[in-house]
Amino acid sequence: MLYEGYRSGLDNAFHMHLVDNFNFPLHMHRSYELIVVLDGKMSATVNGTGYDLHPGEALIVFPYRSHSYSSTMPSKALLFIFSAGVVPFLHRRGKKMFPPYPVFSLKDSGAMRMIDRINEIGYDIFEDELDDPFMKKGFLYSVIGNFMKQCRLEQREIDPDATLLERILILIDSLPPDRISLRTVAEQLKYEYSYISKYFRQTVGITFTMYVNQYRIHIACHLLQDEKCKIIDVAMRVGYNSLRSFNGNFKKMTGITPGQFIAGERPEWASVGPIVVPDGL
């Protein structure tokens, strides 16, 4: 399974693509993903369950859910990939709940009228018409509105049958940043410390420590947008005991210093995915 740690970059990352005859292997990432079938037929899997998708139907994938796509016949679809920061109203619920059946219909909805428009004039012209990012997000929110009406959410527990990687990532998200450690994860999941360390590196492609540093720095970027926050206070809140260590990791991850970030510079992170600040920070 692929772990796309780079998805999607910024806290407010939002991407919309037209995909033809879409096939993509099993993967997982920290963003939300939504696919809307415009024409033809597609198949998808989410956490091992298969779904058939027809024109006017959509499927939503919550963060850390393994998923794949396949097209055995010609198909056309819209693919949305967006960070939790784009849908805070959904993510507040999605951190603890998820849809057991993630497929829903867009028929007889405002979103469907926009899809009909795409089929009528073509995606390129449609995208030009939606040149304003707020209009594109409005389209996304219209689609999600149908999801919220049609799909129920269930309490999300750490499933003992879920992949170990998913359980590790969900646990990291649930811990305060200053309490995240490989030993804590190993103890709570009842695995040997050395096994978790080796498994994580082999599965994700980076060490546990590097992943946690990325996680902490991304939360720090969110906190530093508050003009009242001091750099030293942010460093301590996200788990660094040394300002020097925080400054060094910040520049290594973002290419700029915390001071430059506060001054308004914004890096285009290539390897740090979207993070929502944990409750209480």
C-alpha angles and dihedrals in degrees: 000000000000119000108204100203092169094064116143112344113210128050090247096040115152128175131176122187138174110229127192123205088349119206123169129163126238110297144153135206144162097259134084116253129197129181126194119194113223100175139359124009134296137184127216138180126209117188091339098312118115126222133186115217126203133186111297093023127111137194126204125204120200122214118287094017112131111232144165139186135215136178117201091175134030110294142165126204145165114238120201121191115181139161126243089254090068092058107031090153089060098037094055086065097031094061089069102021139043138185113262088201109035099181121101140165129248096191116132091012136116089249090056091055089056090049090052087052090054091051090048102049104017130254098270093057091042091053090051089053089053094050090136111085090216090060091051091050089046088058089051092049090051089056092046090049088063090049092052091051097047108032126065123216124224130202110275115227128177098264112218088214094053118105113278091238092057091049091050093049094046090050092050089052091051096052126083107254093244091056098051112115137145089242092053092050093047092049096047093047091042097236131130114269093234093049094053091047094052094040093051094050093047094046102040099028096233133072122268090245092053091050092050091048089053090048093050095045092051091052088048090055089056093048093046090062086074104087091210093062118097119215093238091051092050091048091055094044093055094047109269118132093191128055089207091056091047093049091048094050092043093055092042092053100039106023092236137075124255088250091055090049092053089049089061107268113137122194122211098236112214099184108028115087127209116291128187114210110254119247113276098031 
